[in-house]
Amino acid sequence: MSLKSNTLYYLFGLLFITILSHLYFGFSVNLTNSLPYKIFIINKLSAPSVGNYICFKAPLESGFPENTILTKKILAGPGDVVSKKGLNFYINDQWVSKAKSYSWEGEELVLGPEGVLKEGEYYVGGFNADSMDSRYQVIGWINREQIIAVSYPIF
């Protein structure tokens, strides 16, 4: 092969890899204090499971601007039981978090659902008391269709 054909071969290869990586992989930035990590690599091909971080579309009724993408950790998945006692949330009878009655803006917060998670349903959480997550009705349980990618923290 000539130098010109080798160069074209590598350029097409690089273009192919770039397109594939853009379609299936990427980066996510967490701009809040809801998680201990700020930068994530996202993988659109991975199936979500308990313990994974995920990127998902915030529900329209959440009050977030349309097409807002949130990153949270999956704390419970299909078959797990979510229960609450007062403001405390439990997964399979293990305490996971405490909800707040009011947002930091003074708005009353309605608590999220409880019960057995069905196939394709996930309970997600952050690590900050002000994290908007499954503890609250505006986010609730996340359906598989809302999930964009599994996220892997970098730092």
C-alpha positions in Angstrom: 0.0 0.0 0.0 1.1 3.5 -0.7 1.4 6.2 1.9 -1.7 8.0 0.5 -3.9 4.8 0.8 -2.5 4.1 4.3 -3.4 7.7 5.4 -6.9 7.4 4.0 -7.3 4.0 5.7 -6.4 5.5 9.0 -8.5 8.6 8.5 -11.6 6.5 7.7 -10.8 4.3 10.7 -10.5 7.3 13.0 -13.8 8.7 11.6 -15.5 5.4 12.2 -14.3 5.2 15.8 -15.3 8.8 16.5 -18.8 8.2 15.2 -19.2 5.0 17.2 -17.9 6.6 20.4 -20.2 9.5 20.0 -23.2 7.2 19.4 -22.5 4.9 22.4 -20.2 6.7 24.8 -19.7 10.2 26.1 -19.2 12.4 29.1 -21.6 13.8 31.7 -21.0 16.6 34.1 -22.8 16.9 37.4 -23.2 20.6 38.3 -24.8 20.1 41.7 -23.7 18.7 45.1 -26.1 15.8 44.9 -23.3 13.3 44.2 -19.7 13.1 45.3 -18.5 13.0 41.7 -18.6 15.7 39.0 -17.4 14.0 35.8 -18.7 10.7 34.4 -18.1 8.6 31.4 -21.4 7.4 30.0 -22.1 4.1 28.2 -25.3 3.9 26.3 -25.0 0.2 25.7 -24.8 -1.0 29.4 -27.9 -2.3 31.1 -28.6 -0.5 34.4 -28.4 -2.4 37.7 -28.5 -1.6 41.4 -25.3 0.3 42.4 -24.8 1.9 39.0 -25.0 5.6 38.4 -27.3 6.5 35.5 -28.2 9.5 33.4 -31.9 9.9 32.8 -34.4 12.4 31.5 -36.1 14.3 34.3 -39.9 13.9 34.2 -41.7 16.8 32.6 -43.8 17.4 35.7 -40.6 17.7 37.8 -40.3 21.4 37.2 -36.8 21.0 35.6 -36.5 22.6 32.2 -37.4 20.3 29.3 -34.7 17.8 28.3 -32.9 18.2 31.6 -30.6 15.2 32.2 -30.0 14.1 35.8 -27.4 11.7 37.2 -28.2 9.6 40.2 -27.3 6.3 41.8 -29.6 3.3 41.5 -30.4 2.3 45.1 -33.1 -0.3 44.3 -34.4 -2.2 41.3 -37.0 -4.8 40.2 -38.2 -6.9 43.1 -36.9 -4.6 45.8 -39.4 -3.1 48.4 -39.4 0.6 49.0 -41.1 1.7 52.2 -41.3 4.9 54.3 -41.9 5.7 57.9 -42.5 9.4 58.3 -39.7 11.1 56.3 -37.4 8.0 56.3 -37.1 5.8 53.3 -36.2 2.1 53.4 -35.2 -0.5 50.8 -35.9 -4.0 51.9 -36.2 -2.8 55.5 -32.8 -1.1 55.4 -32.7 2.7 55.9 -31.4 4.6 52.9 -32.3 8.2 53.3 -34.5 10.9 54.9 -36.7 13.2 52.9 -37.3 16.8 53.7 -40.7 18.4 54.1 -39.8 21.6 52.3 -37.3 22.5 49.5 -34.6 25.0 50.2 -36.9 27.5 48.3 -39.6 26.9 50.9 -41.9 24.8 48.7 -43.7 21.8 50.2 -42.3 18.5 49.0 -44.6 15.6 48.3 -43.0 12.2 49.2 -42.4 9.6 46.5 -44.1 6.2 46.1 -43.6 3.1 48.1 -44.1 -0.6 47.2 -42.5 -3.3 45.2 -40.5 -2.1 42.1 -41.6 -3.9 38.9 -39.4 -4.9 36.0 -37.8 -1.8 34.5 -38.4 0.4 37.6 -35.6 1.9 39.7 -35.3 3.9 42.9 -32.6 6.5 42.5 -30.8 8.7 45.0 -28.2 11.3 45.5 -26.0 11.8 48.6 -27.1 15.3 49.5 -30.1 16.2 51.6 -31.2 18.6 48.9 -30.9 16.0 46.1 -34.1 15.8 44.0 -34.5 12.0 43.7 -36.9 9.1 44.2 -37.8 10.3 47.7 -40.0 12.9 46.0 -43.0 12.6 43.8 -41.7 15.0 41.2 -39.0 12.4 40.4 -40.5 9.2 41.7 -39.3 5.9 40.4 -37.3 5.9 37.2 -38.6 3.8 34.3 -36.1 2.1 32.0 -37.3 4.2 29.1 -36.1 7.4 30.9 -32.6 6.0 31.2 -30.1 7.4 28.7 -26.9 5.7 29.9 -25.1 4.0 32.7 -22.5 6.5 34.1 -19.1 5.7 35.5 -17.5 8.3 37.8 -14.1 9.6 36.9 -13.7 12.3 39.6 
